[in-house]
Amino acid sequence: MRRWLAAASSALAHVADRPTLWVPGALAWVASVGWMPFVAAVARVPTQSELTYFGAGMQTSGLWPLNLVLIAAGAVAVATLGVGLVAVGNAALDALLGDRPFAPADAGRRFVTSFIGALPVALVVFVLLIATIAVAPAEFNRPQGDPGPVLRTLGRLMPLLVLGAVVVVSSAALAGLAGRAAIEAGSVAGGLACLPSMIRRAGSPGAVHTAVTAVVGIVFLVLSGILVHVLWAPIGAGLVAGGEIDATGGLLLVGFVAIWLCLVLAGGALHAWGSATWSALLHQRAMAAPPGRSQEAPIDR
C-alpha cells in the first residue's frame, strides 16, 4: 500500500504541474466513458411505450434479424472509432510522460492491444444483448405493476451486468498494460509475451490502483452526470416549450458548454493521473521529485 500511495501522490503532483497532459487524457477519457454524462443529460429518455413499440417493430419487421445485425454492425463501427481515439490519446500521453516525440506506430500498437482487450467486453455485450432479447419481451408484456418493466428487466440481468462491469475494468487494465509492454518491446507480439512479467512488476499495488481508479472514475462520472443534467434541464425545457433559444437560454447554453469543457479537462487530468501512476509503479520511479533531487528517485517499497 505504501508503494501505491507514493506512486499515486508523486503522479498527482506531476500531472497537476503539467496541464499539457490533460488534453490527450481528455481525448482518451471522452472517447472511452466521458461521453456518457453528456448523452445521459441531453438525450431524451424513451418512454415505456416507445421502447415497447421499438422492440415489437424490430421483431415483426421483415428484416428481422438483419435489422439487429445492422444495428450491431453500426455499434461495432462506432466502438472501433472510439478505441482508435483512445489509442491516440493514450499514445500521446505516454509520449509526454516519457518526454519523447509522439510516434504513430505507438498509437497503432495501442490500438491493437486495446482492440484485443475489447474483445471480452464485446462478448459480454453480445451475451447481454441475447439475454435482453430473451427477457425483455416477457417483462414488457406482463401486467403493469411496480417496479416497471425496465427495472424488472434490469433486475433479472443484474448478475450479467455485475460480471460485465468486472470484465470491463479488468480488460481495460490489462489492455493498458499490454499497450505499454508493446511500446517497450517494439511490437504487439513482444508486448503480449511480456505482459505476464509486467503484471508481476506491478504486483498488488497494480491491483489496488485498478480498483481505486475504477471507483474514482465511477464517482466522477456520476457527479458529472448529475451536474450536466442540472445545467441542461432549463435549456432542454426551453427547447421543448418554445423550440427556440432566447438571450437567457443562450447564456445558459454558453455556460453549459463552458462547464462541460471544464469537466472534460478534469476527466482528462484524472485519466492522466491514472496513467502516470501506472508509469511510476512499473518503472519504480517518482513522477515528480522535489527540487534538488533526481527525477528518477526510486519509490519506497
C-alpha angles and dihedrals in degrees: 000000000000089000093053093045091052092048094045095048094048091046090050091053091046095051093044090056094048113056089174087077091061096067099060088038089054091052092052092044096049094045092050110037107333094090092065099079091048095049092043091053101040103034117082113242110237116241124242091255091051091051091048092048092047094050093046091047091052094052096043095045118111087233093062120159092009091068090056090049091051092050090048090049091052090049090051091051092051091046091050090052089049091051089051093052091047090050092052092048094048093046091051089047091050090051093051093046091049093043092235134122119273111262120200088210089063089053088052092052090048090050094052094047091045090049090051090048090050093058094080088047090051090051091052091048090050091051090048090050092051091046091049091051089051097045108031100065092055092048094048092048094050119101112277118266144127123327101035125239093264093056091043090052092049090048092055090047095046096105090053091046092053091047089049092053091052091048092049094051094044094045092048092051094046092045090052092051091046090051091052091047091049091053092048092046094043095233140059093237091052091047093052089049090052094045096095092052090048090052089052089048091055091046123169093333086063091055090048091050092050091053095044094048090048093052095042091046093051092047091049091048092051094047091046090050092051093048094046091047092052092048094047097045097083092041092050092045090053092050092050094047101043107007090225135083116234127196093280092047089048091055090048090050092051090050091047092053092046093051091044090054089049089052090050091053090046090052089049091052090050091050091047090051090054092049093046091050090053089052091051093048095047098043097036095230138119114253094209120029124192117253112285095025129098119263087226096060107145120245116247110252 
